[in-house]
Amino acid sequence: MSRIEHVAIFAADPAALKDFYEEVFGLRVILDNGRGTPPGYFLADNAGFAVEIIGRPEGSPVVDQRYSSHIAFLVEDVLATRSELEARGLVFENETFVDNDSMTTAFFRDPEGNRLQIVRRKKPLGG
């Protein structure tokens, strides 16, 4: 069976967004094409899953990701992580917060407007 290798997101300032993912989620740069056209980076977690940040060409439209896409990060404690992120100035969606018998989850946007989720599941997804 195949598995997902990476997802890609646009950024007007890819270097700054790379720094955000390194600082906030502890991802590490595995491929640096910051001087390419367009500039870009691959950052990975300890399991090898990667996020590709691609420089958004000027004039490219920004998509409202509310119902189309997001990146989910597993965390040990959603509420504690949310507090840490809010202390960095990130704003969470109150209407999409979930805390029930199967999971706790919250959504916010990175500095470029890409939609992100932090989640803790009682039982692993697909497990």
Secondary structure, 3 states (H helix, E strand, C coil): CCCCCEEEEEECCHHHHHHHHHHHHCCEEEEEECCCCCCEEEEECCCCCEEEEEECCCCCCCCCCCCCCCEEEECCCHHHHHHHHHHCCCCECCCCCEECCCEEEEEEECCCCCEEEEEEECCCCCC
